[in-house]
């Protein structure tokens, strides 16, 4: 079987991919891609005026991760629907990126808890039907607040270091941390399934001891943790390189009936142009909105940075003047004076688009990204409005789970809850990537 039909599903490739996109897809550095070219594994077909080098898509089939992308079950997984309205409780809800994505996957949001006033205003303004509990989670008693059975409890609990005292760590040992409050809610609500979301660094924090403690605590309260997974939003119709850790746990009495698989990657890699211009993700160009502005001196410097460039593209005298004390420090520092590129995914959004260490300058205009541009990169719909000051809106969006990533994870959770609903093992949705590949070579 040929590859023509399968390769056509890659977005706007014209048969080639840039070294930058190849590095993102394969989770390697651009230097590694260039090394493969020197070794003869890849052949550069063209180089543009910016010095970007492009390679044929067909040569990338030698890499298993790329074949996984091509022969993904993404399309089949879009058909997953809940057998009934599964009820969801969300903690640390923020501006609603996770809740909105789960809603798009077919889950029914019952209640949300958030301490930030502006974020609560955002939730209430956009979804008046949602019960939003604006309170410090440490003051809440879930047995009194939740009167209905909850199928799924979710939350991106902030990660704090645990205080280790001896070898036997348990539920009480995490007291004082917000993970303890997340675990306490699980213990009191007794959902069938929970979803936790966090920074990828949690997986290896303190040489893996933190995640082992989390697993031990969850076991103590009656839940089995699936192997944690770091997902890159880039592979789930999000025009942004953003890696987050996801934890899924199942109540022990339901584990014999459980069948869970993480979402398959989307074969279409989205770029900044897909976020801000009419096309695949949005029907119109990004609407105008408020945004930060650069001081005159900083704007004059960034004006000299080309699309996709950073401080390294400045004249030597300006490099040192701009970086100051950071100039002689180790590391690439490529987030400094960084201008985004239309034909690449955005870098991970921070809580401010104009922080010196993590600059997010518009690709062709010398200004930070606006609020609506930020929201689109996080795949919020244009009618999702944010409350509070300009700084608060940026912070809410920057802290959110990308909506499309949340929807992809949500469909996997719906598939799991469907299996638990009928208490029978379910067939996998579509063929596995490996099986499809086997058929493709037949």
Helices and strands as residue ranges (DSSP letters): H 4-7, E 16-18, H 19-26, H 30-38, E 44-47, E 53-56, G 57-62, H 64-70, H 74-77, E 87-91, H 97-104, E 108-114, H 117-126, E 131-134, G 137-139, H 142-145, E 152-155, G 171-174, H 178-189, E 193-199, G 200-208, H 209-220, E 223-225, E 229-232, G 233-235, E 243-251, G 252-257, H 272-276, H 296-302, G 311-313, H 316-323, G 324-326, G 356-358, H 371-377, H 390-399, H 403-422, H 433-441
